[in-house]
Amino acid sequence: MAIKEPIVDFSEFDPDHLVADLDEVYGHNPHRHELALLDGVLFIDEDRAVGFKDLKEDAFWVRGHFPERAVMPGVLICECAAQLTAYFASHHEVKGDGYMGLGGLEDVRFRSPVVPGDKLIIMLRKTRYRKGVLVFTEFQAYVDQTLCAEGVIKGAMLND
């Protein structure tokens, strides 16, 4: 199997320099408390973004998801990517008014476990969108430059 190139080369961003902190993320995304899974943004341009989640030893899923060796649930990795997609869509005013929700996932693959103490780096590239309706992004999730997960996020506007 061929090794995939990162969506954003690791030399294009500094993992210790925030482009958007948690307060900025909160200004775009409604997620709070245990389900705020995006700690900040490290890079953003017209078509790509990089965000991260620092995984704490006391995260809500640690106690119950393989208690002998906690592994971050794949659905939460996808949710991290979905929240970065929502931030990206809001930042670029692609989503219109209201909130963007997860409309679907495609071609998701998990390659390596993600565990407490890891810094999960999420990269995405916008592949298509219809303003105020939907946005599609391909994503990759890394720990220490090792690809852990990848797939396609379909973000859809939530109607009131």
NORURUR-V541501 format. One record per residue. N is the residue number from 1. RES is the residue in one letter. SS is DSSP state (h for helix, s for strand, l for the rest). OMEGA is omega as a letter, one per 30 degrees, with the letter a starting at -180 (NA if undefined). Layout:
<<N & RES & SS & OMEGA> <N & RES & SS & OMEGA>>
//
This chain:
<<1 & M & l & a> <2 & A & l & l> <3 & I & l & a> <4 & K & l & l> <5 & E & l & l> <6 & P & l & l> <7 & I & l & l> <8 & V & l & l> <9 & D & l & a> <10 & F & h & l> <11 & S & h & a> <12 & E & h & l> <13 & F & l & l> <14 & D & l & a> <15 & P & l & l> <16 & D & l & a> <17 & H & l & a> <18 & L & l & l> <19 & V & l & l> <20 & A & s & l> <21 & D & l & a> <22 & L & h & l> <23 & D & h & l> <24 & E & h & l> <25 & V & h & l> <26 & Y & h & l> <27 & G & h & a> <28 & H & h & a> <29 & N & l & a> <30 & P & l & a> <31 & H & l & a> <32 & R & l & l> <33 & H & h & a> <34 & E & h & a> <35 & L & h & l> <36 & A & l & a> <37 & L & l & l> <38 & L & l & a> <39 & D & l & a> <40 & G & s & l> <41 & V & s & a> <42 & L & s & a> <43 & F & s & l> <44 & I & s & l> <45 & D & l & a> <46 & E & l & a> <47 & D & l & a> <48 & R & s & l> <49 & A & s & l> <50 & V & s & l> <51 & G & s & a> <52 & F & s & l> <53 & K & s & l> <54 & D & s & a> <55 & L & l & a> <56 & K & l & l> <57 & E & l & a> <58 & D & l & l> <59 & A & l & a> <60 & F & l & a> <61 & W & l & a> <62 & V & l & a> <63 & R & l & a> <64 & G & l & a> <65 & H & l & a> <66 & F & l & a> <67 & P & l & a> <68 & E & l & l> <69 & R & l & a> <70 & A & l & l> <71 & V & l & l> <72 & M & l & l> <73 & P & l & a> <74 & G & h & l> <75 & V & h & l> <76 & L & h & l> <77 & I & h & l> <78 & C & h & l> <79 & E & h & l> <80 & C & h & l> <81 & A & h & l> <82 & A & h & l> <83 & Q & h & l> <84 & L & h & l> <85 & T & h & l> <86 & A & h & l> <87 & Y & h & a> <88 & F & h & a> <89 & A & h & l> <90 & S & h & a> <91 & H & h & a> <92 & H & l & l> <93 & E & l & l> <94 & V & l & a> <95 & K & l & a> <96 & G & l & a> <97 & D & l & l> <98 & G & l & a> <99 & Y & s & l> <100 & M & s & l> <101 & G & s & l> <102 & L & s & a> <103 & G & s & l> <104 & G & s & l> <105 & L & s & l> <106 & E & s & l> <107 & D & s & a> <108 & V & s & l> <109 & R & s & l> <110 & F & s & a> <111 & R & l & a> <112 & S & l & a> <113 & P & l & l> <114 & V & l & a> <115 & V & l & l> <116 & P & l & a> <117 & G & l & l> <118 & D & l & l> <119 & K & s & a> <120 & L & s & l> <121 & I & s & l> <122 & I & s & l> <123 & M & s & l> <124 & L & s & l> <125 & R & s & l> <126 & K & s & l> <127 & T & s & l> <128 & R & s & l> <129 & Y & s & l> <130 & R & s & a> <131 & K & l & l> <132 & G & l & a> <133 & V & l & a> <134 & L & s & l> <135 & V & s & l> <136 & F & s & l> <137 & T & s & l> <138 & E & s & a> <139 & F & s & l> <140 & Q & s & l> <141 & A & s & a> <142 & Y & s & l> <143 & V & s & a> <144 & D & l & l> <145 & Q & l & l> <146 & T & s & l> <147 & L & s & a> <148 & C & s & a> <149 & A & s & l> <150 & E & s & l> <151 & G & s & a> <152 & V & s & l> <153 & I & s & l> <154 & K & s & l> <155 & G & s & a> <156 & A & s & l> <157 & M & s & l> <158 & L & s & l> <159 & N & l & l> <160 & D & l & NA>>
//
